[in-house]
Amino acid sequence: MLKVRLMGRTRDIKWYRKMMDRNRKLEVVEHSELFPLYGSDHLYRAFFWFNPI
């Protein structure tokens, strides 16, 4: 299992999620909600868990 922490704007994280859903070599097991980064009003972080296929 692979755990990835992604940081960026909400649209960037949503784009990444779409791209990983389309990837046939990785299965998205779970993803977290968006958490705001401290000290920033437009940056967020999210966690993704993958299994290789």
PDB file of N, CA, C and O in Angstrom:
ATOM      1  N   MET A   1       0.840  -1.166   0.000  1.00  0.00           N
ATOM      2  CA  MET A   1       0.000   0.000   0.000  1.00  0.00           C
ATOM      3  C   MET A   1       0.888   1.232   0.000  1.00  0.00           C
ATOM      4  O   MET A   1       1.948   1.258   0.625  1.00  0.00           O
ATOM      5  N   LEU A   2       0.436   2.239  -0.707  1.00  0.00           N
ATOM      6  CA  LEU A   2       1.167   3.488  -0.852  1.00  0.00           C
ATOM      7  C   LEU A   2       0.294   4.615  -0.330  1.00  0.00           C
ATOM      8  O   LEU A   2      -0.880   4.706  -0.687  1.00  0.00           O
ATOM      9  N   LYS A   3       0.854   5.476   0.513  1.00  0.00           N
ATOM     10  CA  LYS A   3       0.129   6.625   1.042  1.00  0.00           C
ATOM     11  C   LYS A   3       0.793   7.888   0.517  1.00  0.00           C
ATOM     12  O   LYS A   3       2.011   8.044   0.608  1.00  0.00           O
ATOM     13  N   VAL A   4      -0.018   8.793  -0.034  1.00  0.00           N
ATOM     14  CA  VAL A   4       0.489  10.025  -0.633  1.00  0.00           C
ATOM     15  C   VAL A   4      -0.199  11.211   0.026  1.00  0.00           C
ATOM     16  O   VAL A   4      -1.419  11.218   0.191  1.00  0.00           O
ATOM     17  N   ARG A   5       0.583  12.206   0.400  1.00  0.00           N
ATOM     18  CA  ARG A   5       0.028  13.470   0.889  1.00  0.00           C
ATOM     19  C   ARG A   5       0.200  14.488  -0.212  1.00  0.00           C
ATOM     20  O   ARG A   5       1.313  14.743  -0.671  1.00  0.00           O
ATOM     21  N   LEU A   6      -0.903  15.066  -0.632  1.00  0.00           N
ATOM     22  CA  LEU A   6      -0.891  16.040  -1.719  1.00  0.00           C
ATOM     23  C   LEU A   6      -1.264  17.401  -1.157  1.00  0.00           C
ATOM     24  O   LEU A   6      -2.213  17.522  -0.382  1.00  0.00           O
ATOM     25  N   MET A   7      -0.516  18.425  -1.548  1.00  0.00           N
ATOM     26  CA  MET A   7      -0.795  19.786  -1.103  1.00  0.00           C
ATOM     27  C   MET A   7      -0.943  20.684  -2.322  1.00  0.00           C
ATOM     28  O   MET A   7      -0.174  20.581  -3.278  1.00  0.00           O
ATOM     29  N   GLY A   8      -1.936  21.562  -2.283  1.00  0.00           N
ATOM     30  CA  GLY A   8      -2.161  22.490  -3.381  1.00  0.00           C
ATOM     31  C   GLY A   8      -3.532  23.119  -3.289  1.00  0.00           C
ATOM     32  O   GLY A   8      -4.205  23.051  -2.261  1.00  0.00           O
ATOM     33  N   ARG A   9      -3.929  23.733  -4.391  1.00  0.00           N
ATOM     34  CA  ARG A   9      -5.257  24.342  -4.445  1.00  0.00           C
ATOM     35  C   ARG A   9      -6.314  23.251  -4.620  1.00  0.00           C
ATOM     36  O   ARG A   9      -6.000  22.130  -5.020  1.00  0.00           O
ATOM     37  N   THR A  10      -7.543  23.582  -4.321  1.00  0.00           N
ATOM     38  CA  THR A  10      -8.616  22.582  -4.397  1.00  0.00           C
ATOM     39  C   THR A  10      -8.741  22.018  -5.808  1.00  0.00           C
ATOM     40  O   THR A  10      -8.936  20.812  -5.966  1.00  0.00           O
ATOM     41  N   ARG A  11      -8.636  22.847  -6.825  1.00  0.00           N
ATOM     42  CA  ARG A  11      -8.775  22.341  -8.202  1.00  0.00           C
ATOM     43  C   ARG A  11      -7.619  21.424  -8.578  1.00  0.00           C
ATOM     44  O   ARG A  11      -7.808  20.471  -9.334  1.00  0.00           O
ATOM     45  N   ASP A  12      -6.424  21.699  -8.057  1.00  0.00           N
ATOM     46  CA  ASP A  12      -5.282  20.830  -8.335  1.00  0.00           C
ATOM     47  C   ASP A  12      -5.477  19.445  -7.711  1.00  0.00           C
ATOM     48  O   ASP A  12      -5.174  18.431  -8.340  1.00  0.00           O
ATOM     49  N   ILE A  13      -5.979  19.405  -6.486  1.00  0.00           N
ATOM     50  CA  ILE A  13      -6.195  18.133  -5.796  1.00  0.00           C
ATOM     51  C   ILE A  13      -7.314  17.346  -6.467  1.00  0.00           C
ATOM     52  O   ILE A  13      -7.218  16.125  -6.595  1.00  0.00           O
ATOM     53  N   LYS A  14      -8.374  18.028  -6.897  1.00  0.00           N
ATOM     54  CA  LYS A  14      -9.464  17.353  -7.606  1.00  0.00           C
ATOM     55  C   LYS A  14      -8.988  16.796  -8.947  1.00  0.00           C
ATOM     56  O   LYS A  14      -9.391  15.705  -9.348  1.00  0.00           O
ATOM     57  N   TRP A  15      -8.124  17.554  -9.641  1.00  0.00           N
ATOM     58  CA  TRP A  15      -7.562  17.075 -10.906  1.00  0.00           C
ATOM     59  C   TRP A  15      -6.719  15.825 -10.676  1.00  0.00           C
ATOM     60  O   TRP A  15      -6.811  14.863 -11.440  1.00  0.00           O
ATOM     61  N   TYR A  16      -5.898  15.835  -9.628  1.00  0.00           N
ATOM     62  CA  TYR A  16      -5.058  14.693  -9.303  1.00  0.00           C
ATOM     63  C   TYR A  16      -5.914  13.464  -9.000  1.00  0.00           C
ATOM     64  O   TYR A  16      -5.591  12.358  -9.433  1.00  0.00           O
ATOM     65  N   ARG A  17      -6.986  13.656  -8.269  1.00  0.00           N
ATOM     66  CA  ARG A  17      -7.871  12.536  -7.940  1.00  0.00           C
ATOM     67  C   ARG A  17      -8.477  11.932  -9.209  1.00  0.00           C
ATOM     68  O   ARG A  17      -8.548  10.710  -9.344  1.00  0.00           O
ATOM     69  N   LYS A  18      -8.914  12.787 -10.137  1.00  0.00           N
ATOM     70  CA  LYS A  18      -9.463  12.281 -11.399  1.00  0.00           C
ATOM     71  C   LYS A  18      -8.423  11.487 -12.175  1.00  0.00           C
ATOM     72  O   LYS A  18      -8.730  10.431 -12.728  1.00  0.00           O
ATOM     73  N   MET A  19      -7.196  11.991 -12.218  1.00  0.00           N
ATOM     74  CA  MET A  19      -6.133  11.309 -12.955  1.00  0.00           C
ATOM     75  C   MET A  19      -5.806   9.958 -12.312  1.00  0.00           C
ATOM     76  O   MET A  19      -5.556   8.988 -13.028  1.00  0.00           O
ATOM     77  N   MET A  20      -5.801   9.874 -10.995  1.00  0.00           N
ATOM     78  CA  MET A  20      -5.511   8.611 -10.323  1.00  0.00           C
ATOM     79  C   MET A  20      -6.672   7.621 -10.459  1.00  0.00           C
ATOM     80  O   MET A  20      -6.442   6.412 -10.489  1.00  0.00           O
ATOM     81  N   ASP A  21      -7.898   8.105 -10.543  1.00  0.00           N
ATOM     82  CA  ASP A  21      -9.036   7.209 -10.782  1.00  0.00           C
ATOM     83  C   ASP A  21      -8.948   6.575 -12.165  1.00  0.00           C
ATOM     84  O   ASP A  21      -9.388   5.441 -12.356  1.00  0.00           O
ATOM     85  N   ARG A  22      -8.386   7.294 -13.126  1.00  0.00           N
ATOM     86  CA  ARG A  22      -8.253   6.785 -14.502  1.00  0.00           C
ATOM     87  C   ARG A  22      -7.039   5.867 -14.678  1.00  0.00           C
ATOM     88  O   ARG A  22      -6.971   5.110 -15.646  1.00  0.00           O
ATOM     89  N   ASN A  23      -6.092   5.932 -13.756  1.00  0.00           N
ATOM     90  CA  ASN A  23      -4.869   5.144 -13.869  1.00  0.00           C
ATOM     91  C   ASN A  23      -5.184   3.665 -13.653  1.00  0.00           C
ATOM     92  O   ASN A  23      -5.779   3.298 -12.640  1.00  0.00           O
ATOM     93  N   ARG A  24      -4.791   2.827 -14.589  1.00  0.00           N
ATOM     94  CA  ARG A  24      -5.090   1.394 -14.508  1.00  0.00           C
ATOM     95  C   ARG A  24      -4.063   0.608 -13.714  1.00  0.00           C
ATOM     96  O   ARG A  24      -4.286  -0.565 -13.415  1.00  0.00           O
ATOM     97  N   LYS A  25      -2.953   1.221 -13.370  1.00  0.00           N
ATOM     98  CA  LYS A  25      -1.912   0.518 -12.628  1.00  0.00           C
ATOM     99  C   LYS A  25      -2.046   0.693 -11.120  1.00  0.00           C
ATOM    100  O   LYS A  25      -1.401  -0.013 -10.345  1.00  0.00           O
ATOM    101  N   LEU A  26      -2.887   1.640 -10.710  1.00  0.00           N
ATOM    102  CA  LEU A  26      -3.103   1.891  -9.284  1.00  0.00           C
ATOM    103  C   LEU A  26      -4.592   1.873  -8.976  1.00  0.00           C
ATOM    104  O   LEU A  26      -5.414   2.348  -9.760  1.00  0.00           O
ATOM    105  N   GLU A  27      -4.913   1.322  -7.834  1.00  0.00           N
ATOM    106  CA  GLU A  27      -6.296   1.322  -7.359  1.00  0.00           C
ATOM    107  C   GLU A  27      -6.379   2.274  -6.178  1.00  0.00           C
ATOM    108  O   GLU A  27      -5.646   2.117  -5.201  1.00  0.00           O
ATOM    109  N   VAL A  28      -7.263   3.257  -6.258  1.00  0.00           N
ATOM    110  CA  VAL A  28      -7.459   4.193  -5.154  1.00  0.00           C
ATOM    111  C   VAL A  28      -8.288   3.489  -4.091  1.00  0.00           C
ATOM    112  O   VAL A  28      -9.460   3.184  -4.310  1.00  0.00           O
ATOM    113  N   VAL A  29      -7.680   3.233  -2.943  1.00  0.00           N
ATOM    114  CA  VAL A  29      -8.358   2.540  -1.850  1.00  0.00           C
ATOM    115  C   VAL A  29      -9.213   3.518  -1.061  1.00  0.00           C
ATOM    116  O   VAL A  29     -10.367   3.239  -0.740  1.00  0.00           O
ATOM    117  N   GLU A  30      -8.623   4.677  -0.754  1.00  0.00           N
ATOM    118  CA  GLU A  30      -9.305   5.653   0.090  1.00  0.00           C
ATOM    119  C   GLU A  30      -8.686   7.015  -0.147  1.00  0.00           C
ATOM    120  O   GLU A  30      -7.531   7.115  -0.563  1.00  0.00           O
ATOM    121  N   HIS A  31      -9.446   8.054   0.114  1.00  0.00           N
ATOM    122  CA  HIS A  31      -8.907   9.414   0.082  1.00  0.00           C
ATOM    123  C   HIS A  31      -9.581  10.210   1.185  1.00  0.00           C
ATOM    124  O   HIS A  31     -10.725   9.944   1.551  1.00  0.00           O
ATOM    125  N   SER A  32      -8.866  11.175   1.702  1.00  0.00           N
ATOM    126  CA  SER A  32      -9.386  11.980   2.797  1.00  0.00           C
ATOM    127  C   SER A  32     -10.086  13.211   2.254  1.00  0.00           C
ATOM    128  O   SER A  32     -10.048  13.499   1.058  1.00  0.00           O
ATOM    129  N   GLU A  33     -10.714  13.918   3.149  1.00  0.00           N
ATOM    130  CA  GLU A  33     -11.296  15.202   2.783  1.00  0.00           C
ATOM    131  C   GLU A  33     -10.176  16.237   2.689  1.00  0.00           C
ATOM    132  O   GLU A  33      -9.036  15.961   3.062  1.00  0.00           O
ATOM    133  N   LEU A  34     -10.500  17.404   2.199  1.00  0.00           N
ATOM    134  CA  LEU A  34      -9.513  18.476   2.089  1.00  0.00           C
ATOM    135  C   LEU A  34      -9.348  19.164   3.440  1.00  0.00           C
ATOM    136  O   LEU A  34     -10.324  19.548   4.083  1.00  0.00           O
ATOM    137  N   PHE A  35      -8.097  19.311   3.853  1.00  0.00           N
ATOM    138  CA  PHE A  35      -7.770  19.995   5.098  1.00  0.00           C
ATOM    139  C   PHE A  35      -7.049  21.292   4.749  1.00  0.00           C
ATOM    140  O   PHE A  35      -6.102  21.269   3.963  1.00  0.00           O
ATOM    141  N   PRO A  36      -7.476  22.430   5.316  1.00  0.00           N
ATOM    142  CA  PRO A  36      -6.764  23.687   5.032  1.00  0.00           C
ATOM    143  C   PRO A  36      -5.377  23.680   5.666  1.00  0.00           C
ATOM    144  O   PRO A  36      -5.196  23.182   6.778  1.00  0.00           O
ATOM    145  N   LEU A  37      -4.410  24.230   4.960  1.00  0.00           N
ATOM    146  CA  LEU A  37      -3.063  24.369   5.510  1.00  0.00           C
ATOM    147  C   LEU A  37      -3.026  25.573   6.443  1.00  0.00           C
ATOM    148  O   LEU A  37      -3.640  26.604   6.168  1.00  0.00           O
ATOM    149  N   TYR A  38      -2.310  25.434   7.531  1.00  0.00           N
ATOM    150  CA  TYR A  38      -2.190  26.527   8.490  1.00  0.00           C
ATOM    151  C   TYR A  38      -1.387  27.664   7.881  1.00  0.00           C
ATOM    152  O   TYR A  38      -0.345  27.441   7.265  1.00  0.00           O
ATOM    153  N   GLY A  39      -1.872  28.867   8.053  1.00  0.00           N
ATOM    154  CA  GLY A  39      -1.166  30.033   7.549  1.00  0.00           C
ATOM    155  C   GLY A  39      -1.489  30.373   6.111  1.00  0.00           C
ATOM    156  O   GLY A  39      -0.905  31.302   5.553  1.00  0.00           O
ATOM    157  N   SER A  40      -2.414  29.634   5.492  1.00  0.00           N
ATOM    158  CA  SER A  40      -2.779  29.903   4.106  1.00  0.00           C
ATOM    159  C   SER A  40      -4.288  29.796   3.973  1.00  0.00           C
ATOM    160  O   SER A  40      -4.917  28.923   4.570  1.00  0.00           O
ATOM    161  N   ASP A  41      -4.859  30.691   3.185  1.00  0.00           N
ATOM    162  CA  ASP A  41      -6.302  30.648   3.006  1.00  0.00           C
ATOM    163  C   ASP A  41      -6.717  30.010   1.679  1.00  0.00           C
ATOM    164  O   ASP A  41      -7.914  29.864   1.430  1.00  0.00           O
ATOM    165  N   HIS A  42      -5.770  29.625   0.822  1.00  0.00           N
ATOM    166  CA  HIS A  42      -6.129  29.024  -0.457  1.00  0.00           C
ATOM    167  C   HIS A  42      -5.414  27.691  -0.730  1.00  0.00           C
ATOM    168  O   HIS A  42      -5.626  27.096  -1.786  1.00  0.00           O
ATOM    169  N   LEU A  43      -4.588  27.218   0.183  1.00  0.00           N
ATOM    170  CA  LEU A  43      -3.905  25.939  -0.002  1.00  0.00           C
ATOM    171  C   LEU A  43      -4.488  24.888   0.933  1.00  0.00           C
ATOM    172  O   LEU A  43      -4.822  25.168   2.084  1.00  0.00           O
ATOM    173  N   TYR A  44      -4.602  23.665   0.405  1.00  0.00           N
ATOM    174  CA  TYR A  44      -5.182  22.556   1.153  1.00  0.00           C
ATOM    175  C   TYR A  44      -4.285  21.340   1.038  1.00  0.00           C
ATOM    176  O   TYR A  44      -3.360  21.314   0.226  1.00  0.00           O
ATOM    177  N   ARG A  45      -4.562  20.326   1.857  1.00  0.00           N
ATOM    178  CA  ARG A  45      -3.853  19.049   1.748  1.00  0.00           C
ATOM    179  C   ARG A  45      -4.886  17.931   1.809  1.00  0.00           C
ATOM    180  O   ARG A  45      -5.958  18.076   2.397  1.00  0.00           O
ATOM    181  N   ALA A  46      -4.532  16.820   1.185  1.00  0.00           N
ATOM    182  CA  ALA A  46      -5.384  15.632   1.188  1.00  0.00           C
ATOM    183  C   ALA A  46      -4.476  14.411   1.161  1.00  0.00           C
ATOM    184  O   ALA A  46      -3.342  14.476   0.686  1.00  0.00           O
ATOM    185  N   PHE A  47      -4.984  13.299   1.675  1.00  0.00           N
ATOM    186  CA  PHE A  47      -4.236  12.051   1.706  1.00  0.00           C
ATOM    187  C   PHE A  47      -4.913  11.043   0.787  1.00  0.00           C
ATOM    188  O   PHE A  47      -6.140  10.979   0.713  1.00  0.00           O
ATOM    189  N   PHE A  48      -4.106  10.266   0.097  1.00  0.00           N
ATOM    190  CA  PHE A  48      -4.594   9.222  -0.801  1.00  0.00           C
ATOM    191  C   PHE A  48      -3.888   7.918  -0.460  1.00  0.00           C
ATOM    192  O   PHE A  48      -2.692   7.912  -0.171  1.00  0.00           O
ATOM    193  N   TRP A  49      -4.631   6.812  -0.494  1.00  0.00           N
ATOM    194  CA  TRP A  49      -4.077   5.491  -0.292  1.00  0.00           C
ATOM    195  C   TRP A  49      -4.289   4.686  -1.556  1.00  0.00           C
ATOM    196  O   TRP A  49      -5.400   4.630  -2.084  1.00  0.00           O
ATOM    197  N   PHE A  50      -3.208   4.050  -2.053  1.00  0.00           N
ATOM    198  CA  PHE A  50      -3.248   3.296  -3.301  1.00  0.00           C
ATOM    199  C   PHE A  50      -2.769   1.867  -3.084  1.00  0.00           C
ATOM    200  O   PHE A  50      -1.977   1.584  -2.185  1.00  0.00           O
ATOM    201  N   ASN A  51      -3.271   0.975  -3.934  1.00  0.00           N
ATOM    202  CA  ASN A  51      -2.752  -0.381  -4.051  1.00  0.00           C
ATOM    203  C   ASN A  51      -2.310  -0.580  -5.499  1.00  0.00           C
ATOM    204  O   ASN A  51      -3.063  -0.249  -6.416  1.00  0.00           O
ATOM    205  N   PRO A  52      -1.116  -1.110  -5.727  1.00  0.00           N
ATOM    206  CA  PRO A  52      -0.730  -1.411  -7.101  1.00  0.00           C
ATOM    207  C   PRO A  52      -1.511  -2.612  -7.618  1.00  0.00           C
ATOM    208  O   PRO A  52      -1.811  -3.543  -6.871  1.00  0.00           O
ATOM    209  N   ILE A  53      -1.831  -2.577  -8.885  1.00  0.00           N
ATOM    210  CA  ILE A  53      -2.568  -3.691  -9.503  1.00  0.00           C
ATOM    211  C   ILE A  53      -1.621  -4.554 -10.301  1.00  0.00           C
ATOM    212  O   ILE A  53      -2.042  -5.543 -10.900  1.00  0.00           O
TER     213      ILE A  53
END
